[in-house]
Amino acid sequence: MPFCYNKLWKLLIDKNINKTDLRKMTGISQSTIAKLSKGENVNTDVLERICVALKCKIEDIVEIKYEEVTDNEQKWNHYKIGWEI
């Protein structure tokens, strides 16, 4: 599931905080900032530290973007992970 952190970037703009400031406020690494920028998975501890630093809720910084799949793709995905349909 692709994660979308567009809400985080908008919140940073609204609060006049840049990525370097966010790193300093939270203690997260540059590679974690890069993962966030690419919409990749990060540890929930990272999301918690961001929320505490920005005084916000997790839904204020992250969304899950669901991709549409065909019935055949869904059946194949269920088969691959051992689910019965």
Secondary structure, 3 states (H helix, E strand, C coil): CCEECHHHHHHHHHCCCCHHHHHHHHCCCHHHHHHHHHCCCCCHHHHHHHHHHHCCCHHHCCEECCCCCCHHHHHHHHHHCCCCC
